[in-house]
Amino acid sequence: MTLSRITGLLCYTTGKSLLNLSAARQFHPAYLRLYSVQSQKASKSPVKENDSLLENLVSLGVDIKMVRRRQPGVLRKLITNEHGLARFLQGKGATKETVASIISRYPRAITRSHDHLEERWRLWRNIFKADSEIVKIVERSPESFFRSSDNDNLEKNIAFLSSLGLTSKDLHRLLTTAPRTFANSVELNRQMVELLQDVCFSLGGKQPDHFVKQIISRNVYILIRSTKRVRTNIEFLQKAFNLTDEELLNLLQGHGAEILDLSNEYVKRNFKSAEQKLQSLGCTQKDVKNFILFYPPSLYASPETLKNKIDCLLGANVDIKQILEKPRVLDFSIDTVRSRIKELEKAGYDFKKNGIAILDSSRKRFEAKLERLSVVPEE
């Protein structure tokens, strides 16, 4: 290769004139090695943030510090759609403050094109009744709308889940509560559905699609869990409680569906803790089985929380058998239980005589009953 050709090649590579360098210095081996090292260092230097983009985001009221914490790479992009996104969302009824909040919490939203936004909004509108509903969801959880960029996959998932008999109301809950369901590939969701259908058949069920619908309706998180986790939990339930196929089938279609997505170790630990607590209070193994089967939430409440609530009730002279008969009283926070017990004690309420159903009622009903108890009959 001639000297002039090498010189031209280097000029093309660096974009700078080499005329002021001596030929000897240009092509000395040591110099070329130094040039190579410097080039490598330059290529590894971090790309600077896009100053123009920063100005645009600031003008929109976006929290730049939050953006840097959450998705800093967005600030280095050269092509974005922040003003287009703002116009689009405001056209759907979002305020400027809402737009700023959405971008601050999910910066990648500004990388979505206008066509993408229009198509995704159309798909969501097939499920939601009004634009205002979608705005509220996106404001509360920007990730649910912007996380996936695959509109075709979203449309296929909607069609697939609808084919199982899930209603618009069911899809509404999935989108608002477990939006990752629609970011899954259709094949991944199909694997979970096929597992549940196989479970239904193996337990003697005759309506696999209805079985799947019942479980998803009760546990919207199940499609974003692994099939291994769900299978292991089903096996644990049957073994731990020695259930017949029919009993397990009914449990899974009912409250048992609520625990299928939990960690296997978490379920086992909570079961052991609840079992030990109840047995320490004189409960039989049959009592333990009936309590947990009738009240599966005992398996996803933390052991400490469950123990504290039971002890709180026992401290108010409530009998453990009353708790076993009305376990839904444990749904309320311990502060609520304590407050209600205190109010009832002031009114002279006797749990032994009158039972604990009053504790398991809405706030409005509880206050109405308490008011009646507080009325002193005229002599």
PEJO-V948491 format. One record per helix or strand. SS is the DSSP state (@ for helix, = for strand). FROM is the first residue (numbers start at 0). TO is the last residue. If there is no record, write none. Layout:
BEGIN
ss = [SS;SS]
from = [FROM;FROM]
to = [TO;TO]
END
This chain:
BEGIN
ss = [@;@;@;@;@;@;@;@;@;@;@;@;@;@;@;@;@;@;@;@;@;@;@;@;@;@;@;@;@;@]
from = [2;22;28;50;63;81;95;106;113;130;141;150;167;178;185;207;221;226;244;254;263;284;295;302;319;326;333;350;356;362]
to = [13;26;43;58;75;90;104;110;124;139;145;162;176;181;201;217;223;240;252;258;279;293;298;313;324;330;345;353;358;373]
END
